[in-house]
Amino acid sequence: MKSHARVVVIGGGVVGASVLYHLTKAGWRDVLLIERAELTSGSTWHAAGGMHTVNGDPNVAKLQQYTIELYKEIEEISGQSCGVHITGGIMLAGTRERLDWLKMAKARGRYLGMDLEIISVDEAAKLFPLMDKKHFTGAMYDPIEGHVDPYGVTHAYAKSAQIGGAEIVRHTRVTDLQPRADGSWDVITDHGNVHAEHVVNAGGLWAREVGRMVGIELPILAMEHQYLITGDMPELAGKKEQLHAIDFEGEIYIRQERGGMLMGTYERAGKPWSEVTTPWDFGQDLLPNDLERIAPSLEVGFEHFPALGAAGIKKVVNGPFTFAPDGNPLVGPIRGLENFWVACGVMAGFSQGGGVGLALSRWMVDGDPGADIWGMDVARYGDWTTLAYTNAKVRENYSRRFRIRFPNEELPAARPLRTTPIYEKLQAENAVFGDYCGLEHPLWFAPTAQEAEDIVSFRRSNAHPHVAAECNAVRDSVGLLEISNYGKFDIRGPGTAEWLSQVMANRVPSVGRIALTPMLNERGKLIGDFTMCRVAADHVFLVGTYAAETYYMRWFERHMPASGVTVRPCAMEYVGLSIAGPQSRALLQTLVRDDLSTAGFPFMSFRRMEIGVVPGYVGRVSFTGDLGYEIWVTTDYQRALYDLLVRAGREFGLKLFGGRALNAMRIEKSFGSWAREFRPIYGPFEAGLGRFVDFKKSEFIGRTAAAEEKDGGGALRLVTFKVDAADADAIGDEPIWHDGKAVGWVTSGAFGHRVGHSLALGYVPAALANADVGFEIEIIGERRKAHRLDGSAFDPTGKLMRA
Ligand SMILES: Cc1cc2nc3c(=O)[nH]c(=O)nc-3n(C[C@H](O)[C@H](O)[C@H](O)COP(=O)(O)OP(=O)(O)OC[C@H]3O[C@@H](n4cnc5c(N)ncnc54)[C@H](O)[C@@H]3O)c2cc1C
């Protein structure tokens, strides 16, 4: 084994092999993969090898498309067959909701260029005669589905990488990782050490253990997974290979395996494997079968596909593979560890392995993943993902693999975990809570006589009239919202303004003022949107998206000067309450000595105040787009602040409101939000944030690219639509049609309760940004007329929020 390499990739499963290949493809030749045993010795060797393009996150779906297209390339380079069988696939629906879900998946596929088709039960049975029609209501057909040979794929990547200059060392275990002061690593193995500039953890089943070598606990857990292979079936003899099928009601997947069928299930009573530590002596082993555990799914399977039951079981495979709490991979650099990268938690290695390798290699070589991989970024998790949290969430996710997640559905595992001091008070007000980064926050408030629960649906739900009442209370008088679930950062030191000016696109506000700002990467794309509140010359309180806290900190730390400024995330040290609506000023004025008049405390002001007896920061800004205030206090004061506001609010008709009403109101104002309208695939001018980019500054990250975008106009434009919806509003990811062509996609949608109609925000090609007619938005399979609005639906001049 060589003693120095530019990169050491730990792990020779399908993911590590793909990373290695992609690094060579990107031009890095001095790359070494170290494998404990033989290649594929983790979860890869016993995988069923199924692959498909459909994924709930369109950006992950794109990487899945890429993976499947890649097999031809690595076969050609390596001469190693991947055993690709593109059979096509059908997803079978047994309920109206599932058919709705399929229609939405098909619609999403439109703008991704996927050729999906909704078909009748009869058509499905023609394509897949093994099904018993009476259990189904419809299906979706995908021509690009099939399976591969896991051994072949891994070796094709590995050989292609070796042809590109990579080295692979087998039967060598990495036992420790020691950082050097210059950011490089000593990779300690049982066969000598390697000095590496970069290390990639692609340890699969052992990724947790490799993480622990550098002091991190990655949120992944392996689950046992079983599939069976039937005996040879006369129904298959002499026929073309059967399609892949997913039966959502049975929670099973099926495909042909030689003369029989392979059937696997994600059972409800899933079983974790090696919950704390993965044994190093586990290799190309299988786990004991436990047909009892999957019996309920098998029973349904044999009923829905009777010929399989008759064929008998020839073989059962039970093997472990890893999942992150949301089922998506963990990819990218780890905050606080230089040159340490992960590519693990990949539960669908044969659909996603190529995309993961591509994104990670670009990130390492070019400094940017080159695609929107927010859904896979390891930085989407934070401190709350303890071992036990991950365990509960992975089990939940596994058991729901084939179940629908409705847009208004909150999942129960590991809850309540984190609560703010007013949690019980909000509970007493019949709040329906949501879970955000493990933190409970109110979504809406049910009337006292009713159960505080969402009835899940793709259509307008039981919350609709109550959210309407909350919105109207804000628009007519005043509402109170808990806003603790934002990310907050305390930035201090003499270099504060200079540093922020470099990292953010907008001008740093003067003391006592607030400025909104995009944060751009070097390519001029949006990697954050923040509210900068200038407390003092050397102190800024920065507010942004909480889920992106680690993502932001990773970026901040990368761009930190040696001295002069410190950034400290303080999300849970400061909790917040917001009051909004025309009466909010009068209400707050009863509690503070400061002059809150427009002249005394104008829009976008920020100041330390005493609110009654409570010290806090008050900002004159509201995401509702109405006159409003955000009040931030340290956690110990939140209950007192809440009581003060509620008591003083009585005479103003104060009503509590939640996140759902806030969402509806921000859409009425065409305000974008992170991970929806603002993502790293959009530029600030495309996203309508151009006015927050200050070109008077001679320098800031992304300036050159942003200037080019400004001059060229950008390719896309974020626009607002009034939608002629029926009983369902857009929720995001629906296609936008223009003159019969799918031209764009929705990023958010809601019913605008004050304006009285359905609304959607979405991106269209810049050339269509001013088109007035011809738009439609596809909602649950139906194309609804959409009217582009010139400004926001509510208060387009912004008169009310500035009043
Ligand atoms: C029964 C079953 C069916 C499945 N069916 C499908 C399917 O149909 N389609 C699909 O896409 N996916 C399927 N999967 C999942 C698929 O197997 C995984 O997505 C994939 O194997 C993940 O690959 P990996 O490279 O991340 O991890 P692994 O395959 O676990 O590879 C990790 C490698 O790293 C090595 N390693 C770890 N630590 C060290 C160290 N310290 N030093 C040196 N080497 C180390 C290990 O020996 C191992 O070879 C299935 C899995 C199972 C168990």
The ligand as an ORCA input file, in Angstrom:
! r2SCAN-3c Opt
* xyz 0 1
  C     -31.599     -7.460      1.611
  C     -31.250     -6.174      0.956
  C     -31.851     -5.812     -0.235
  C     -31.528     -4.596     -0.843
  N     -32.106     -4.273     -2.034
  C     -31.745     -3.133     -2.670
  C     -32.278     -2.821     -3.944
  O     -33.076     -3.557     -4.498
  N     -31.876     -1.671     -4.551
  C     -30.989     -0.817     -3.955
  O     -30.656      0.210     -4.548
  N     -30.476     -1.092     -2.739
  C     -30.823     -2.221     -2.089
  N     -30.279     -2.515     -0.876
  C     -29.446     -1.478     -0.222
  C     -28.037     -1.481     -0.757
  O     -27.470     -2.683     -0.457
  C     -27.256     -0.315     -0.132
  O     -27.838      0.888     -0.552
  C     -25.801     -0.307     -0.547
  O     -25.226     -1.563     -0.403
  C     -24.993      0.685      0.277
  O     -23.654      0.578     -0.118
  P     -22.462      1.200      0.695
  O     -21.286      1.172     -0.193
  O     -22.878      2.498      1.253
  O     -22.265      0.278      1.977
  P     -21.687     -1.182      2.177
  O     -22.128     -2.101      1.113
  O     -22.012     -1.570      3.575
  O     -20.136     -1.004      1.994
  C     -19.282     -0.499      2.965
  C     -17.937     -1.134      2.777
  O     -17.018     -0.463      3.598
  C     -16.130     -1.399      4.138
  N     -15.591     -0.801      5.362
  C     -16.303     -0.292      6.398
  N     -15.479      0.186      7.347
  C     -14.230     -0.029      6.928
  C     -12.966      0.242      7.481
  N     -12.825      0.807      8.680
  N     -11.876     -0.098      6.773
  C     -11.998     -0.659      5.550
  N     -13.183     -0.958      4.979
  C     -14.287     -0.641      5.658
  C     -16.972     -2.626      4.360
  O     -16.225     -3.807      4.428
  C     -17.891     -2.588      3.170
  O     -17.435     -3.351      2.094
  C     -30.583     -3.719     -0.240
  C     -29.971     -4.102      0.935
  C     -30.295     -5.305      1.540
  C     -29.609     -5.680      2.806
*
